[in-house]
Amino acid sequence: MKKLFVLTTLALIAVVFAGCIQTQKTQLNKVIIVGSGATFPQPQLEKWIDVYTKQNPKVQIEYTGKGSGGGQNDFKQGLVDFACSDPPLSESLWNELKKRGQPLQFPIIVGAVVVIYNLPGVENLKLDGKTLAKIFIGEIEYWDNPAIKQLNSEINLPHEKILVVHRSDSSGTTKIFTTYLSLVSDEWAEKVGAGKTVDWPVDKLGRGVGGKGNQGVATAVKQNLYSIGYVELSYALKENFPMIALKNKAGNFVTANEETIKFAVSRVSVNIPPPREGYKEDLKALLYASGEKSYPIVAFSHIVIWEKYENEAKEKTIKDFAKWILTEGQKSENIVQGYVGLPEDVTSKLIAEI
């Protein structure tokens, strides 16, 4: 009986050991690519990764959304194979990277930053840029402030304090949003300015709260009555948030959707630099575009890779994935709701350069 038990145990160990060896072999046969960065394109990137890896089962791609600043830092330190960033990399960071090799940066998708709010019973809220800036600076304290009422005379606004929700991490979404506010409000430009992180005046007034990532902001707005915040469009659609109609350069109030995003892109002459000079791209190129239907906070999200990798299989895979994103990935069936594919003239130019 004891001998039988020992034999059975050894057999089980052999099966487990064989399984481990097989798993290890399977893992070794895979090319593993790791990336991190912006949460702005994360839902879209996750969709691409899912479709691409199903078509290429020997490839495993992992992505962690931690903000554009976090991804840039990981890439600089060599912790990841690629990074995603909403704003283009700065020239100083680009020069740091060039000490290690040639970085390549190019846009992969067009998205929009929208302003969401938690105001029970209130829909179709409208704001202009200057009023929005005053809310985020903290000068406008209550929802029934005359400036808001003047833009929304048909809405019964409550006399409740506004809680402002913003990003707590280094964020490309914040860079886009604060750059827009700097364009439409001289006061914002002078007092706060634009950046992946800024000193939020509302925090000092006790009426500001930070959330990590786009999802963190969305969650905080959802959990707090009378709050307002900014997120990438896909997060607003996912949570079914009401979105503020913003006054565009033409004087019309528009919300973000595929039509208004495409209209903005079509009205702007975008000068996209070659991938080897990606830092030269101007973030302001798509913001506050002219045109009657243009949504005013539209921007590219970018991927950053190396021109050369020490591992030949990894280099081939990363470049193949990048090319796939710019071709198959731009097809409508592979675009997540809330995003818009790159114009065809842009993708063909990028593919030729890469």
C-alpha positions as CSV (number, residue, x, y, z in Angstrom):
1,M,0.0,0.0,0.0
2,K,2.8,2.3,1.0
3,K,4.7,1.5,-2.3
4,L,1.6,2.3,-4.3
5,F,1.2,5.6,-2.6
6,V,4.9,6.5,-3.3
7,L,4.5,5.5,-7.0
8,T,1.3,7.6,-7.3
9,T,2.9,10.6,-5.7
10,L,6.0,10.3,-8.0
11,A,3.6,10.0,-11.0
12,L,1.8,13.2,-9.9
13,I,5.1,15.1,-9.4
14,A,6.2,13.9,-12.9
15,V,3.0,15.2,-14.4
16,V,3.2,18.6,-12.7
17,F,6.9,18.9,-13.6
18,A,6.2,18.1,-17.2
19,G,3.4,20.7,-17.2
20,C,5.8,23.3,-15.8
21,I,8.4,22.4,-18.5
22,Q,5.7,22.7,-21.2
23,T,4.5,26.1,-19.8
24,Q,8.1,27.3,-19.7
25,K,8.7,26.2,-23.3
26,T,5.5,27.9,-24.4
27,Q,6.6,31.1,-22.6
28,L,10.1,30.9,-24.1
29,N,8.6,30.5,-27.6
30,K,6.7,33.8,-27.2
31,V,8.0,37.2,-27.9
32,I,7.0,39.4,-24.9
33,I,6.6,43.1,-25.4
34,V,6.0,45.4,-22.4
35,G,4.8,49.0,-22.5
36,S,3.4,51.7,-20.2
37,G,2.1,55.3,-20.3
38,A,-1.0,57.3,-21.1
39,T,-4.5,56.2,-20.0
40,F,-5.9,58.5,-22.7
41,P,-5.5,55.7,-25.4
42,Q,-5.6,52.7,-23.1
43,P,-9.0,51.3,-24.1
44,Q,-8.0,51.6,-27.7
45,L,-4.6,50.1,-27.2
46,E,-6.1,47.2,-25.2
47,K,-8.4,46.5,-28.2
48,W,-5.5,46.5,-30.6
49,I,-3.4,44.2,-28.4
50,D,-6.3,41.7,-28.1
51,V,-6.9,41.6,-31.9
52,Y,-3.2,41.5,-32.8
53,T,-2.2,38.8,-30.3
54,K,-5.0,36.6,-31.5
55,Q,-3.7,36.9,-35.0
56,N,-0.2,36.4,-33.7
57,P,-0.4,33.8,-30.9
58,K,3.4,33.8,-30.4
59,V,3.4,37.4,-29.3
60,Q,2.5,38.6,-25.8
61,I,2.0,42.4,-25.3
62,E,1.5,43.9,-21.8
63,Y,0.5,47.5,-21.2
64,T,0.2,49.4,-17.9
65,G,-1.7,52.7,-18.0
66,K,0.0,55.0,-15.5
67,G,-0.1,58.4,-17.2
68,S,2.1,59.9,-20.0
69,G,4.7,61.0,-17.5
70,G,5.0,57.6,-16.0
71,G,5.4,55.9,-19.4
72,Q,8.0,58.4,-20.5
73,N,10.0,57.8,-17.4
74,D,9.8,54.0,-17.7
75,F,11.0,54.2,-21.3
76,K,13.9,56.5,-20.3
77,Q,14.9,54.1,-17.6
78,G,14.7,51.1,-20.0
79,L,11.9,49.4,-18.0
80,V,9.6,49.0,-21.0
81,D,9.9,48.4,-24.7
82,F,7.5,51.1,-25.7
83,A,5.6,54.0,-24.2
84,C,2.5,55.9,-25.0
85,S,2.3,59.6,-24.5
86,D,-0.5,62.1,-25.4
87,P,1.7,65.2,-25.7
88,P,4.9,64.9,-27.8
89,L,8.1,64.3,-25.8
90,S,10.0,67.4,-24.8
91,E,13.2,68.2,-26.7
92,S,15.2,67.8,-23.5
93,L,13.9,64.3,-22.9
94,W,14.4,63.5,-26.6
95,N,18.1,64.5,-26.3
96,E,18.5,62.3,-23.2
97,L,17.1,59.3,-25.1
98,K,19.3,59.9,-28.0
99,K,22.3,59.2,-25.8
100,R,21.1,55.6,-25.7
101,G,19.8,55.2,-29.3
102,Q,17.4,56.7,-31.8
103,P,13.8,57.1,-30.5
104,L,10.8,57.1,-32.8
105,Q,7.6,58.9,-32.0
106,F,4.4,59.1,-34.0
107,P,0.6,59.5,-33.5
108,I,-1.5,56.3,-33.4
109,I,-5.1,57.6,-32.7
110,V,-7.1,60.8,-32.4
111,G,-9.1,61.3,-29.3
112,A,-10.9,64.1,-27.4
113,V,-10.9,65.4,-23.8
114,V,-14.4,66.0,-22.5
115,V,-15.7,67.8,-19.4
116,I,-18.1,65.6,-17.4
117,Y,-20.3,66.5,-14.4
118,N,-22.5,65.0,-11.7
119,L,-25.5,67.3,-11.4
120,P,-28.7,65.3,-10.9
121,G,-31.5,66.3,-13.2
122,V,-29.4,68.6,-15.3
123,E,-28.6,67.8,-18.9
124,N,-27.3,69.7,-22.0
125,L,-25.1,72.0,-19.9
126,K,-23.2,74.6,-21.9
127,L,-20.0,76.4,-21.0
128,D,-17.5,78.6,-22.8
129,G,-13.7,78.4,-22.3
130,K,-13.4,81.4,-20.0
131,T,-16.2,80.2,-17.7
132,L,-14.7,76.7,-17.6
133,A,-11.3,78.2,-16.6
134,K,-12.8,80.2,-13.8
135,I,-14.4,77.0,-12.4
136,F,-11.1,75.2,-12.4
137,I,-9.3,78.2,-11.0
138,G,-11.9,78.3,-8.2
139,E,-13.3,81.8,-8.9
140,I,-16.7,80.3,-9.6
141,E,-17.8,78.5,-6.5
142,Y,-21.5,77.6,-7.0
143,W,-23.3,75.9,-9.8
144,D,-25.9,78.8,-10.0
145,N,-23.2,81.4,-10.6
146,P,-24.4,84.2,-12.9
147,A,-21.8,83.3,-15.5
148,I,-23.1,79.7,-15.8
149,K,-26.7,80.8,-15.6
150,Q,-26.2,83.2,-18.4
151,L,-25.1,80.4,-20.7
152,N,-27.9,78.1,-19.4
153,S,-30.9,80.3,-18.9
154,E,-33.3,77.4,-19.5
155,I,-31.8,75.2,-16.8
156,N,-32.7,75.4,-13.1
157,L,-29.2,75.2,-11.5
158,P,-28.8,74.3,-7.8
159,H,-27.1,76.6,-5.3
160,E,-24.4,73.9,-4.5
161,K,-20.7,74.2,-4.3
162,I,-18.7,72.8,-7.3
163,L,-16.2,70.1,-6.5
164,V,-13.4,70.1,-9.1
165,V,-11.9,66.7,-10.0
166,H,-8.5,66.6,-11.7
167,R,-5.7,64.1,-12.4
168,S,-3.3,63.4,-9.5
169,D,-0.6,61.8,-11.7
170,S,1.6,63.1,-14.4
171,S,-0.9,63.1,-17.3
172,G,-1.0,63.8,-21.0
173,T,-4.8,64.4,-20.6
174,T,-4.0,67.1,-18.2
175,K,-1.4,68.6,-20.6
176,I,-4.0,68.7,-23.3
177,F,-6.7,70.1,-21.1
178,T,-4.6,72.8,-19.5
179,T,-3.1,73.8,-22.9
180,Y,-6.7,74.3,-24.1
181,L,-7.5,76.4,-21.1
182,S,-4.4,78.5,-21.7
183,L,-5.5,79.1,-25.3
184,V,-9.0,80.3,-24.3
185,S,-8.2,82.1,-21.0
186,D,-5.4,84.6,-20.5
187,E,-6.1,84.4,-16.8
188,W,-5.5,80.6,-16.8
189,A,-2.3,81.0,-18.8
190,E,-0.9,83.6,-16.4
191,K,-2.0,82.0,-13.1
192,V,-1.7,78.3,-13.8
193,G,-0.3,77.5,-17.3
194,A,-0.1,74.1,-19.0
195,G,1.6,70.9,-18.1
196,K,1.3,67.2,-17.3
197,T,1.0,68.4,-13.7
198,V,0.0,71.8,-12.6
199,D,-0.6,73.5,-9.2
200,W,-4.5,73.4,-9.0
201,P,-5.8,76.5,-7.3
202,V,-9.0,74.7,-6.2
203,D,-7.0,72.3,-4.0
204,K,-5.9,75.2,-1.8
205,L,-9.6,76.3,-1.5
206,G,-10.6,72.9,-0.4
207,R,-12.8,72.3,-3.4
208,G,-10.4,70.1,-5.5
209,V,-9.8,66.4,-5.5
210,G,-7.3,64.3,-7.5
211,G,-7.9,61.0,-9.3
212,K,-5.3,58.6,-10.7
213,G,-5.7,58.0,-14.4
214,N,-8.8,58.8,-16.5
215,Q,-10.6,56.1,-14.7
216,G,-9.7,57.6,-11.3
217,V,-11.2,60.9,-12.4
218,A,-14.3,59.2,-13.8
219,T,-14.8,57.3,-10.6
220,A,-14.4,60.4,-8.4
221,V,-17.0,62.4,-10.4
222,K,-19.4,59.4,-10.3
223,Q,-19.1,59.2,-6.5
224,N,-19.4,62.9,-5.7
225,L,-22.5,64.9,-6.3
226,Y,-22.1,68.4,-7.8
227,S,-18.6,67.5,-9.2
228,I,-17.0,68.3,-12.5
229,G,-13.9,66.8,-14.2
230,Y,-12.2,66.0,-17.5
231,V,-11.5,62.6,-19.1
232,E,-10.9,61.1,-22.5
233,L,-14.1,60.6,-24.4
234,S,-14.2,56.8,-24.3
235,Y,-14.3,56.9,-20.5
236,A,-17.3,59.3,-20.5
237,L,-19.1,57.0,-22.9
238,K,-18.3,53.9,-20.9
239,E,-19.7,55.5,-17.7
240,N,-22.6,57.2,-19.5
241,F,-21.7,60.6,-18.2
242,P,-23.4,63.8,-19.4
243,M,-20.8,65.9,-21.2
244,I,-20.7,69.7,-21.4
245,A,-21.2,71.3,-24.8
246,L,-18.2,73.6,-25.2
247,K,-18.2,76.8,-27.2
248,N,-15.9,76.5,-30.1
249,K,-13.9,79.1,-32.0
250,A,-16.8,79.6,-34.4
251,G,-19.1,80.5,-31.4
252,N,-21.1,77.2,-31.5
253,F,-21.7,74.9,-28.6
254,V,-20.6,71.4,-29.5
255,T,-20.1,68.0,-27.8
256,A,-17.5,65.5,-28.7
257,N,-18.4,62.8,-31.2
258,E,-17.0,61.2,-34.3
259,E,-18.4,64.0,-36.5
260,T,-17.1,66.9,-34.5
261,I,-13.7,65.3,-33.9
262,K,-13.2,64.6,-37.6
263,F,-14.4,68.1,-38.4
264,A,-11.8,69.6,-36.2
265,V,-9.0,67.4,-37.7
266,S,-10.1,68.3,-41.3
267,R,-10.0,72.0,-40.5
268,V,-6.4,72.0,-39.1
269,S,-3.3,71.8,-41.2
270,V,-1.3,69.3,-39.1
271,N,2.4,69.3,-39.6
272,I,3.5,65.9,-38.3
273,P,7.3,65.7,-38.1
274,P,9.2,62.6,-39.1
275,P,9.2,59.9,-36.4
276,R,13.0,60.6,-35.8
277,E,12.1,64.2,-34.9
278,G,8.8,63.5,-33.1
279,Y,9.5,66.0,-30.4
280,K,9.0,68.9,-32.9
281,E,5.2,68.2,-33.1
282,D,3.1,71.2,-31.7
283,L,0.5,70.0,-29.2
284,K,-1.6,73.1,-30.0
285,A,-2.0,72.0,-33.7
286,L,-5.4,70.4,-33.1
287,L,-6.7,72.4,-30.2
288,Y,-9.4,75.0,-30.5
289,A,-9.7,74.4,-34.3
290,S,-11.8,76.7,-36.5
291,G,-14.9,75.4,-38.2
292,E,-18.6,75.5,-37.2
293,K,-18.7,71.9,-36.1
294,S,-15.2,71.5,-34.6
295,Y,-14.9,70.2,-31.1
296,P,-12.3,72.3,-29.3
297,I,-10.3,69.8,-27.3
298,V,-9.0,67.2,-29.9
299,A,-5.5,65.7,-29.8
300,F,-3.3,62.9,-31.0
301,S,-2.0,60.1,-28.8
302,H,1.5,58.8,-29.6
303,I,3.6,55.7,-29.3
304,V,7.4,55.9,-28.6
305,I,9.7,53.1,-29.7
306,W,13.4,52.6,-30.4
307,E,14.7,52.4,-34.0
308,K,17.0,49.5,-32.9
309,Y,16.6,46.9,-30.2
310,E,19.3,44.5,-28.9
311,N,16.9,41.6,-29.4
312,E,16.3,41.1,-33.1
313,A,13.0,39.2,-32.6
314,K,11.7,41.9,-30.3
315,E,12.6,44.6,-32.8
316,K,10.9,42.8,-35.6
317,T,7.7,42.3,-33.5
318,I,7.5,45.8,-32.2
319,K,7.8,47.3,-35.7
320,D,5.3,44.8,-37.1
321,F,2.8,45.8,-34.3
322,A,3.4,49.5,-35.1
323,K,2.8,48.9,-38.8
324,W,-0.3,46.9,-38.0
325,I,-1.7,49.7,-35.8
326,L,-1.2,52.2,-38.7
327,T,-3.0,49.8,-41.2
328,E,-5.3,47.2,-39.9
329,G,-5.7,48.9,-36.5
330,Q,-7.2,52.0,-38.2
331,K,-10.1,50.1,-39.7
332,S,-13.5,50.9,-38.2
333,E,-14.0,47.4,-36.8
334,N,-10.8,47.9,-34.7
335,I,-11.6,51.4,-33.4
336,V,-13.1,51.7,-30.0
337,Q,-16.1,54.0,-29.5
338,G,-14.9,57.4,-28.5
339,Y,-11.8,57.4,-30.8
340,V,-11.2,58.4,-34.4
341,G,-8.7,56.8,-36.7
342,L,-5.8,58.8,-38.2
343,P,-6.4,60.4,-41.6
344,E,-5.2,58.1,-44.4
345,D,-2.6,60.7,-45.7
346,V,-1.1,60.7,-42.2
347,T,-0.8,56.9,-41.9
348,S,0.6,56.4,-45.4
349,K,3.3,59.1,-44.7
350,L,4.2,57.5,-41.3
351,I,4.4,53.9,-42.8
352,A,6.7,55.1,-45.5
353,E,9.0,56.9,-43.0
354,I,9.1,54.0,-40.5
